[in-house]
Amino acid sequence: MLKKEVIKELKKHNLKWEDFIDFMLCQAAGIKNGEPDYYEWDVKIFINNNK
């Protein structure tokens, strides 16, 4: 689904895009001690791409 379609669907259920993104990050990154566990290389790539 495109972002705008996801946002429209979430709004129908009083859910927020930010919460969905947190959920998706947990899906991609994994969980450690009940918290999202992000991959260090993903953080470095993001920083380098946004300099």
N, CA, C and O atoms as a MOPAC input file, in Angstrom:
PM7 MOZYME 1SCF
protein

 N      0.83900 1    -1.19000 1     0.00000 1
 C      0.00000 1     0.00000 1     0.00000 1
 C      0.88100 1     1.24800 1     0.00000 1
 O      1.95200 1     1.26400 1     0.60700 1
 N      0.42900 1     2.26600 1    -0.67000 1
 C      1.13900 1     3.53500 1    -0.64500 1
 C      0.90600 1     4.22200 1     0.69600 1
 O     -0.08500 1     3.96000 1     1.37700 1
 N      1.83400 1     5.10500 1     1.06500 1
 C      1.75000 1     5.79200 1     2.36500 1
 C      0.39400 1     6.45900 1     2.55800 1
 O     -0.21300 1     6.32600 1     3.62000 1
 N     -0.08800 1     7.17700 1     1.53700 1
 C     -1.36200 1     7.88800 1     1.68400 1
 C     -2.52300 1     6.92000 1     1.89500 1
 O     -3.47900 1     7.24900 1     2.59700 1
 N     -2.45000 1     5.73400 1     1.29700 1
 C     -3.50100 1     4.73000 1     1.49300 1
 C     -3.46400 1     4.17400 1     2.91100 1
 O     -4.50400 1     3.95200 1     3.53200 1
 N     -2.25000 1     3.95100 1     3.41400 1
 C     -2.09300 1     3.45200 1     4.77600 1
 C     -2.64100 1     4.47700 1     5.76600 1
 O     -3.38700 1     4.12300 1     6.67900 1
 N     -2.27300 1     5.74100 1     5.58800 1
 C     -2.73500 1     6.80500 1     6.48600 1
 C     -4.26100 1     6.88100 1     6.48600 1
 O     -4.87600 1     7.01400 1     7.54500 1
 N     -4.87200 1     6.79800 1     5.30800 1
 C     -6.33700 1     6.84300 1     5.19900 1
 C     -6.96300 1     5.67900 1     5.96600 1
 O     -7.94700 1     5.86600 1     6.68200 1
 N     -6.40500 1     4.49100 1     5.82300 1
 C     -6.92500 1     3.30700 1     6.51200 1
 C     -6.73900 1     3.42400 1     8.02600 1
 O     -7.63900 1     3.07900 1     8.79200 1
 N     -5.58100 1     3.90900 1     8.45300 1
 C     -5.31500 1     4.07500 1     9.88100 1
 C     -6.30100 1     5.06100 1    10.51200 1
 O     -6.78900 1     4.83600 1    11.62000 1
 N     -6.59200 1     6.15700 1     9.79700 1
 C     -7.50800 1     7.17200 1    10.32500 1
 C     -8.89200 1     6.60400 1    10.59500 1
 O     -9.57500 1     7.04100 1    11.52200 1
 N     -9.31000 1     5.62900 1     9.78700 1
 C    -10.61600 1     4.99000 1     9.98600 1
 C    -10.69200 1     4.32100 1    11.35400 1
 O    -11.77600 1     4.14100 1    11.90800 1
 N     -9.53600 1     3.95700 1    11.88900 1
 C     -9.47400 1     3.22700 1    13.15900 1
 C     -8.84700 1     4.05900 1    14.27800 1
 O     -8.44200 1     3.52300 1    15.30900 1
 N     -8.77100 1     5.38600 1    14.06000 1
 C     -8.17200 1     6.30300 1    15.04000 1
 C     -6.74000 1     5.91800 1    15.40000 1
 O     -6.32500 1     6.03600 1    16.55200 1
 N     -5.99100 1     5.45500 1    14.39700 1
 C     -4.58800 1     5.09800 1    14.60800 1
 C     -3.70800 1     6.11400 1    13.88700 1
 O     -4.12800 1     6.75200 1    12.92200 1
 N     -2.46900 1     6.24900 1    14.38000 1
 C     -1.56800 1     7.26900 1    13.85900 1
 C     -0.43300 1     6.64100 1    13.04600 1
 O      0.02000 1     5.53100 1    13.32500 1
 N      0.00600 1     7.38400 1    12.03800 1
 C      1.11400 1     6.97400 1    11.18500 1
 C      2.36700 1     6.69800 1    12.01000 1
 O      3.06700 1     5.71500 1    11.77100 1
 N      2.65100 1     7.57000 1    12.98600 1
 C      3.85500 1     7.42400 1    13.80300 1
 C      3.84800 1     6.09400 1    14.55800 1
 O      4.88400 1     5.43900 1    14.67200 1
 N      2.69600 1     5.70000 1    15.06600 1
 C      2.60400 1     4.43200 1    15.78000 1
 C      2.79600 1     3.25800 1    14.82800 1
 O      3.39800 1     2.24900 1    15.19400 1
 N      2.28300 1     3.39300 1    13.60500 1
 C      2.46600 1     2.35000 1    12.60700 1
 C      3.94600 1     2.20800 1    12.25200 1
 O      4.45400 1     1.09400 1    12.11900 1
 N      4.63200 1     3.33600 1    12.10100 1
 C      6.06000 1     3.30200 1    11.78200 1
 C      6.84100 1     2.64000 1    12.91100 1
 O      7.73900 1     1.83900 1    12.65100 1
 N      6.51200 1     2.96400 1    14.16500 1
 C      7.17000 1     2.30400 1    15.29900 1
 C      6.97700 1     0.79500 1    15.22400 1
 O      7.91600 1     0.03300 1    15.45600 1
 N      5.75900 1     0.36500 1    14.90100 1
 C      5.46200 1    -1.06000 1    14.76700 1
 C      6.28700 1    -1.68500 1    13.64400 1
 O      6.85400 1    -2.76400 1    13.81500 1
 N      6.35500 1    -1.01100 1    12.49900 1
 C      7.09200 1    -1.55400 1    11.35800 1
 C      8.58500 1    -1.63400 1    11.66100 1
 O      9.25700 1    -2.57900 1    11.24700 1
 N      9.09700 1    -0.65100 1    12.37800 1
 C     10.50500 1    -0.69600 1    12.75800 1
 C     10.78000 1    -1.87800 1    13.66900 1
 O     11.82300 1    -2.52300 1    13.55800 1
 N      9.85900 1    -2.16200 1    14.55900 1
 C     10.01800 1    -3.33100 1    15.42500 1
 C     10.01500 1    -4.60700 1    14.58900 1
 O     10.75900 1    -5.54400 1    14.87700 1
 N      9.18400 1    -4.64100 1    13.56300 1
 C      9.13400 1    -5.80400 1    12.68700 1
 C     10.47600 1    -5.98900 1    11.97500 1
 O     10.96400 1    -7.11100 1    11.83500 1
 N     11.06300 1    -4.88100 1    11.52900 1
 C     12.30100 1    -4.94200 1    10.75100 1
 C     13.53400 1    -5.08000 1    11.63000 1
 O     14.49700 1    -5.74800 1    11.25400 1
 N     13.50700 1    -4.45300 1    12.79400 1
 C     14.70700 1    -4.38300 1    13.62200 1
 C     14.76500 1    -5.49000 1    14.66100 1
 O     15.84900 1    -5.91200 1    15.06400 1
 N     13.63700 1    -5.94900 1    15.08400 1
 C     13.61600 1    -6.93700 1    16.14800 1
 C     13.40400 1    -6.27500 1    17.49700 1
 O     13.38200 1    -5.04900 1    17.60900 1
 N     13.25000 1    -7.09400 1    18.50300 1
 C     12.97600 1    -6.60500 1    19.85000 1
 C     14.07000 1    -7.11800 1    20.78700 1
 O     14.48700 1    -8.27300 1    20.71300 1
 N     14.51600 1    -6.23300 1    21.66100 1
 C     15.51000 1    -6.60400 1    22.67500 1
 C     15.04000 1    -6.00600 1    23.99000 1
 O     14.90900 1    -4.78800 1    24.11100 1
 N     14.78800 1    -6.85300 1    24.96900 1
 C     14.28600 1    -6.40800 1    26.27200 1
 C     13.01700 1    -5.56700 1    26.14300 1
 O     12.83700 1    -4.58900 1    26.86900 1
 N     12.14000 1    -5.95500 1    25.21400 1
 C     10.86900 1    -5.26500 1    25.05300 1
 C     10.93800 1    -3.94800 1    24.30200 1
 O      9.93100 1    -3.24800 1    24.19600 1
 N     12.10300 1    -3.59600 1    23.78000 1
 C     12.27500 1    -2.34100 1    23.04600 1
 C     12.74700 1    -2.63700 1    21.62400 1
 O     13.37600 1    -3.66700 1    21.38200 1
 N     12.44600 1    -1.72900 1    20.66800 1
 C     12.97700 1    -1.91100 1    19.31400 1
 C     14.49600 1    -1.95500 1    19.35200 1
 O     15.12900 1    -1.15500 1    20.04000 1
 N     15.07700 1    -2.88600 1    18.61400 1
 C     16.53100 1    -3.04200 1    18.57100 1
 C     16.98300 1    -2.74500 1    17.14500 1
 O     16.92400 1    -3.61500 1    16.27600 1
 N     17.43500 1    -1.51400 1    16.90700 1
 C     17.77500 1    -1.05700 1    15.56500 1
 C     19.17100 1    -1.51200 1    15.17100 1
 O     20.06700 1    -1.61700 1    16.00900 1
 N     19.33800 1    -1.77800 1    13.88200 1
 C     20.64400 1    -2.18200 1    13.36700 1
 C     21.53300 1    -0.95900 1    13.20100 1
 O     21.12200 1     0.04300 1    12.61500 1
 N     22.75200 1    -1.04600 1    13.71900 1
 C     23.67800 1     0.08800 1    13.67900 1
 C     23.93800 1     0.54400 1    12.24900 1
 O     24.02100 1     1.74400 1    11.98900 1
 N     24.07000 1    -0.41000 1    11.30800 1
 C     24.35700 1    -0.01200 1     9.93400 1
 C     23.18600 1     0.73900 1     9.31100 1
 O     23.39800 1     1.60400 1     8.46200 1
 N     21.95200 1     0.42800 1     9.71500 1
 C     20.80500 1     1.19200 1     9.21300 1
 C     20.87500 1     2.64500 1     9.68000 1
 O     20.56900 1     3.56400 1     8.92000 1
 N     21.27600 1     2.84400 1    10.91900 1
 C     21.41200 1     4.20200 1    11.45500 1
 C     22.49200 1     4.94900 1    10.67900 1
 O     22.29600 1     6.10500 1    10.30500 1
 N     23.62800 1     4.30100 1    10.43200 1
 C     24.72600 1     4.94400 1     9.70100 1
 C     24.32700 1     5.28600 1     8.27300 1
 O     24.65600 1     6.36300 1     7.77700 1
 N     23.61800 1     4.37500 1     7.60800 1
 C     23.16500 1     4.64000 1     6.24000 1
 C     22.21900 1     5.83100 1     6.22200 1
 O     22.34400 1     6.71200 1     5.37200 1
 N     21.26600 1     5.86100 1     7.16300 1
 C     20.31200 1     6.96800 1     7.23800 1
 C     21.03500 1     8.30100 1     7.43500 1
 O     20.72400 1     9.28500 1     6.76400 1
 N     21.99900 1     8.32800 1     8.35600 1
 C     22.75100 1     9.55900 1     8.62800 1
 C     23.51000 1     9.99600 1     7.38400 1
 O     23.47100 1    11.16900 1     7.01300 1
 N     24.20300 1     9.05700 1     6.73400 1
 C     24.97900 1     9.40200 1     5.54000 1
 C     24.09300 1     9.88400 1     4.39700 1
 O     24.49300 1    10.76300 1     3.63300 1
 N     22.89800 1     9.31900 1     4.27300 1
 C     21.99200 1     9.71900 1     3.20000 1
 C     21.32300 1    11.05900 1     3.45200 1
 O     20.74000 1    11.64000 1     2.53700 1
 N     21.39900 1    11.55600 1     4.68100 1
 C     20.70400 1    12.79500 1     5.02400 1
 C     21.64100 1    13.91000 1     5.45900 1
 O     21.23000 1    14.83800 1     6.15600 1
 N     22.89400 1    13.81900 1     5.05000 1
 C     23.87100 1    14.87900 1     5.38600 1
 C     23.71900 1    16.03600 1     4.42900 1
 O     24.44300 1    17.02600 1     4.53700 1

